[in-house]
Structures are given as structure tokens and as C-alpha cells.
Amino acid sequence: MQFKPVSNRIKPLVIAMGLAYLGLPALAQQPEKTLAEMTVLGSAEEALKQAPGVSIITAEDIEKRPPANDVSEIIRTMPGVNLTGNSSSGQRGNNRQIDLRGMGPENTLILVDGKPVTSRNAVRYGWRGERDSRGDSNWVPAEQVESIEVIRGPAAARYGNGAAGGVVNIITKKAAKETHGQVTVYANRPEHSEEGATERLNFNLSGPLSELFSYRIYGNYNHTDADDRTINAGHQAPGFASSLPAGREGVRNKDLGARLTWNLLPGHTLDLDVSRSRQGNIYTGDTQNVGTNAVVDSLIGQETNRMDKTTYALTHKGKFDFGTSLSYLQYSKTENSRIQEGLVGGLEGMFLTGTPLFSTNTLTDVTLHSEISTPLRGRFNQMLTAGVEWSDQKLTDLSSNTVATIYGAIPGVSSTGRSADASTHVFSVFAEDNIELSPSTVLTPGIRYDKHQQSGANWSPALNLTHLLNDKVTLKGGVARAYKTPNLYQNNPNYLIYSSGNGCATVSNGTTGCYLQGNADLQAETSVNKEVGVEYKDEGLVAGITYFRNDYHDKIQAGLSPTAITTSNRRSIYQWSNIPEAVVQGLEGNLRVPLKASLDWITNFTYMIESRNKATGDYLSLIPKYTVNSMLDWRVNSQLGMLFSMTFYGRQEPMKFDYKGAAVTGTSANSVAPYAVAGISGNYAFSKNLKMAAGISNIFDKRQFRAGNAVSVSSTAIYGTSGGAGAATYNEPGRTLYVSLTSSF
């Protein structure tokens, strides 16, 4: 693989950062006192990780109940977290992704070692906001994770674009100080043969090469079978009587990653990371709108899409007399190859008739980031952090961006020969300060400025406060403005989807179909995120509750009113548009009770007070009214540990209106009743170098079946009869036995 030359737009920033680094040694020669001689606060980033809307998952937590495939399975057990289909309509329901505080998966920013992962942006963005994507939480095998930071609310604003819902930062294991290796095998077997089983094998090898160099390398292979094609037979809604809703897709993951660390000087390290991953699906028949044809049926069980991701990153961490620095340059390339789907005339998302043809989307990302933290002394002790960031993203989609306008010419859009490329860049500067107002009060203000190529400038101020009422009770709160820029499909006028009428919000005034077109004039989505919480700690007992509210502005969705009519054939033209306001608010709580020295009871809950699009009155996500995660963690002895877990999901309501704005009726208004999923697992250490974990998930076999999409197109010509699935848009697997074995040296 070859690098393309760095964009001319980036060169001035690279030069400036280089000159700044050349000057750092000179600056370091003139300190009043060294950092080691001063008593200072931690950085603002460290302080924000103590905010009420932050959860930390450790490698030990993952070992206690290893996920079958994707770390999202354990992330979902944190407060404020659910897994939802990528769109509020329930389309692509079984490709469930991380949804923080009901803001939707597209507002969850995924990081690996603090660096953004955006491969899902290579997947076409559909009319109702859906992507046929598994998300970006599965690029690192679970056994290679050191910890996961789940950051919700105001604390997430420091990370910039895409973090309006929150951030999931997956931190990988560092190189060992001595040569160390590990091999893990994992397998599960569902009780029901129609559910897919998993096998996984991975390894890790790390250690020193010399006094100056160390290394880490890992590899992973994971195979998860697809659910049987008929798994949802007898459970489908009337609107899908002639075409079974698909179960969960299978997946084949291959991962290889390496890191070389150079200890340049005392306190200075340079990491070179190289990784390559491949994710291929095992097709179950999902066509977004739950339709079928001969090509769909012939491809079940085969690979119909794959994602190849290659990443290079160079990271410098430094300690100076004046403070610390962090800088990195990351280049990532994602190749999204899949069989072409219908975009013009036929059902959106269904494979084209004839010989299946693969088309490849190519997404490249360049991120350049540098920040410096320095302590300040004076009336108040402070730790000031200031930084700069540049991100550049380019997408080539030879299929979706070049659709011919055969159903009517669109003013200002060429019928053929349109560019397949889309690109954007964001320049950012930020500063934040951790200020000790008193021994019991810490204030953390911050400001971030982002300049987006299309949607312009955005200011994101933030203010977080921690106050100790006494040695047991702490008050925490914060407010911040977060934002998300339009994606590379939403703001690209060359991207078109056509419907013969069933997908159109309205068909009137003599029109017989409609286009959806990208809109170059979209504003960035913004949200003002607020939270306030109280926490009590006393000798192992921990209890806390947090109120959160996100006021969401300029959310982007497909417009409901035509912006124009084609100059021939009278087709309506819709564009993505900004809706005025939406709101999300709720409560999160946590409780940890040490029942005795070796037994802890740990519980968290999320209660959604409101999740509402103020323009339509509808929900933003199909999530439970409440979620409660509870477990007993029992350390039986030095070798054996047991974990008993139970998750309660409250009622899940469907969307109130269909895409035409009409109130849903019949089965489309069905909710999913509250249910609970229990599990038990054990971990046993045969020796220092040999460990086993085993368990049973969903002990009581409480399964959920997908009945279709949330809202059916009311067309008997397509579906046989009308009637959607309501909230029953996903499969919850039944009782499953799993075991893993880890050998290390």
C-alpha cells in the first residue's frame, strides 16, 4: 500500500508543528521550577474522566464475561448505553450499534487509543438515516483491550465532531517490560441451532528489543455463523408476510496489528502503529426494506460485503520541565466492497437483478493532532491544556454518487459524468483548564473552535465543576456544546436516491416519484449537553445519581416537503434538511455494595424521561424506557471467581409516525414488552499461565424475534399486506454456553 502525498492544505500546519517542536528544548531550559517539584492537578482530560457521565471498563471486566464478537456487548451494560439499529425507522435492525443516551449511533464517536475511527462513513447513508454497517467498535479484539472509557454528556465535547452523544475510547494493551505472550481461544454454542455460533483465536506477543526499542504484535481470527434464514418465521408482521425479516448476519474478522516503541530520551517515546483488519459478512437476506428477489435468495450464506481497514499512526509523548505533550499523525484507509444495491426505481437496498456485481467505496482519513499541558501557579493551582487538530476525509463512491437521472433531469445536476468523489476537512483549536478553586472545588472550563469546509465555524464552550461537600459526598455537574457535521453523503449534491413513489413523503400535484438529493447548504447538528449528579462513597459503598439533558438543534433528516420538481416527468426533489429542535433527558444511577470482603453487588440504571423530535413529536431512537444492569461479583478464592448478572429492559415503543408523517396504526404501533436477560460465568486460574472462563448467557432463554422494520410501506404490491413491526426490529439470542482458555508465558 502506498501513501498519497499530504494535501497542500495540511503542509503549513505540519511545518508549524515541526517548528514548535524544534523550539521546545529551548523553552524547557528556562523553568522556574520543574514539574516534579510542584504539586499540581491532573490534566483537564483526566478530570473530565471523573465526570458523572463516565464509565470505565477494565481488562478484568472483559475477562469475567468475554463478548462473543464485539466489545459493544459489554459496553451496553454501562449506564446510558443501549444497542440500536442505525436508524430510527428500525431498518437494518439487527446491525445494532452503540447508542449513548438515546442520541443514536451516528452521534457516538469511536476512538482507539484516543484516535478517531470512522470506517462506517464508507458505507452508503440511506433515506431514513440507516447504514448497512456493524459500526466501528469491533476493529480491536476483546483480548487486546486494556480498558474502555465510555464518556457521555459534557465531558465528551472536548473530542469535537461526532461526539454529541458521547465517546467510546478503546485503549489497547501496551508492550510488556519483559517478553510476554498470550494465546486465547473462545467458542460459544447456542442452545437453538438456528442461532449463529462463534469461534475465536487470537494471540499477543510483546517485549523489549533493546534498551531503546520495544514491540507489540497481535493477531485475531473470529468466525460467527449467521442465524438461519427462517429464524423469524411465524413472528413477522403482516407487512412482511411474503418476505421473512432477516436474523443476525454472520461475520468473519481477521485482525493484525503491530506497534514499535522508541524511547527517544528519558520521558520521550515515539510509537509507530500499523494495523490491518478485514471484516466480511455472512448474508442472511436483509434488504433494508425486507423485500426479496431471486438474487437475494441465491446469496444467502455468502459474503456480500467486506470492509478492509488499514491504519498507520505515529505518536509522540513527551515530558518537559514545563509540562507534557502529545502529538500524533494518523492515516487510515477503508475499502468497503459490496454487491451493488438498488438506488433508482426499485426498492432501495435490494440487490440488483442479474449477475451480482461488487463495487468498492474508498474512504481515506488523515488526522493530525498536537496538544501541550502545563501547570500554572498563582492564586489557584491550574493545569492548562492547549492543542490543535486537522482532519481530512475523502470518499470515492462509484456506485451511489454517479446514479443517472433517468427519471427526470434535476436543475444544476448533470445526468451523467458526475464526480464519484466527496471530501471535507476540519481545522480545530482547543484549550481547557483544570483549576483548583479550593481544596474541595475543581472547575474545568474549556473552549473548542472548529472550521468545517462546508458548514463553517463552530464554537464549543464547556464548563464542568466538582465540589466535595464532605469526605463522603461529591457534587458534579457540567454543561457543554457539542456538534456533528453533515456526513459525506448528506452534503454531496451528486448523491441521489430515487423512489417510484412508495418511499416519497408525498406524491401529489401530478408527480409520480421522487429523488432524495444531498444538500451542500446543511448546517452542523449541535447539542447543548447538561448533567448534574451527586455521589456518595464510604468504605467501598458507592452510590450516585445523575440527571442529564441534551437540547438537540439542527438535526439532519430527509426533508418532508419537496424543494423542486424535475424539468421532465414531474418528479419531486427532496433534500436532507435541518430540523429545528429535539430533546433528550433522563436519569442514570449506580450502586456498589460490598456485601462482604469477597462479594460485591453492583448495579446501574438508565431511565429515559424524554426522547423527542420537537418538530414531529416522534422519538429519536427505539430504546427501552429504562434499563437496569445488576450483578453479583464473587471472588470465591484466589483461583476462582463467579459473576451473576441480570439486565432488565423496559418497554420499547415504536415510532409514532411513518416517514410520510402519518400516525402509525395496527402492528406498526406494537411495542416490545419489558423483559430480562440473566447470565452466569466463572473464571478459574489453573496456574499463573493458564486461565479459563466459562458461562451461560440468557439462562432463562428469553428470546426476542425481529418482526420486520418499525414502519412498513403501505403497499400490498410489495409486501402482500400492510403493517409494520413496531419496536420488534431485532433478534435477542437465546440461551448460549461459552468457554475461553488463555495460555500465557
Sequence and secondary structure as in RCSB ss.txt:
>XXXX:A:sequence
MQFKPVSNRIKPLVIAMGLAYLGLPALAQQPEKTLAEMTVLGSAEEALKQAPGVSIITAEDIEKRPPANDVSEII
RTMPGVNLTGNSSSGQRGNNRQIDLRGMGPENTLILVDGKPVTSRNAVRYGWRGERDSRGDSNWVPAEQVESIEV
IRGPAAARYGNGAAGGVVNIITKKAAKETHGQVTVYANRPEHSEEGATERLNFNLSGPLSELFSYRIYGNYNHTD
ADDRTINAGHQAPGFASSLPAGREGVRNKDLGARLTWNLLPGHTLDLDVSRSRQGNIYTGDTQNVGTNAVVDSLI
GQETNRMDKTTYALTHKGKFDFGTSLSYLQYSKTENSRIQEGLVGGLEGMFLTGTPLFSTNTLTDVTLHSEISTP
LRGRFNQMLTAGVEWSDQKLTDLSSNTVATIYGAIPGVSSTGRSADASTHVFSVFAEDNIELSPSTVLTPGIRYD
KHQQSGANWSPALNLTHLLNDKVTLKGGVARAYKTPNLYQNNPNYLIYSSGNGCATVSNGTTGCYLQGNADLQAE
TSVNKEVGVEYKDEGLVAGITYFRNDYHDKIQAGLSPTAITTSNRRSIYQWSNIPEAVVQGLEGNLRVPLKASLD
WITNFTYMIESRNKATGDYLSLIPKYTVNSMLDWRVNSQLGMLFSMTFYGRQEPMKFDYKGAAVTGTSANSVAPY
AVAGISGNYAFSKNLKMAAGISNIFDKRQFRAGNAVSVSSTAIYGTSGGAGAATYNEPGRTLYVSLTSSF
>XXXX:A:secstr
       TTTHHHHHHHHHHHHHHHHHHT  SS GGGS     HHHHHTTSTTEEEEEHHHHHHS  SS THHHH
TTSTTEEEE SSTT TTTTS EEEETTS GGGEEEEETTEEE GGGGS   TTS  S   SS SS GGGEEEEEE
EEGGGGGGG TT SSEEEEEEE    SS EEEEEEEEEEESSTTS  EEEEEEEEEEESSSSEEEEEEEEEEEE 
   TTTTTTT  GGGTTS      EEEEEEEEEEEEEEEETTEEEEEEEEEEEEEEE     SS    HHHHHHT
TS  EEEEEEEEEEEEEEEETTEEEEEEEEEEEEEEEEE B  SSS TTSB SSS  EEEEEEEEEEEEEEEEEE
E SSSEEEEEEEEEEEEEEEEETTTTT   TT   TT  SS    EEEEEEEEEEEEEEEEEETTEEEEEEEEEE
EETTTEEEEEEEEEEEEESSSSEEEEEEEEEEEE   TTTT TT EEEESSTT S   TT   EEEE  TT   E
EEEEEEEEEEEEETTEEEEEEEEEEEEEEEEEE SS SEE SSS  EEEEEEEEEEEEEEEEEEEEEEEEETTEE
EEEEEEEEEEEEETTT   SS  BSEEEEEEEEEE SSSEEEEEEEEEE  B   SB TTS B  GGGG  B  E
EEEEEEEEEEEETTEEEEEEEESTT   B   S SS    HHHHSS    TT  S B   EEEEEEEEE 
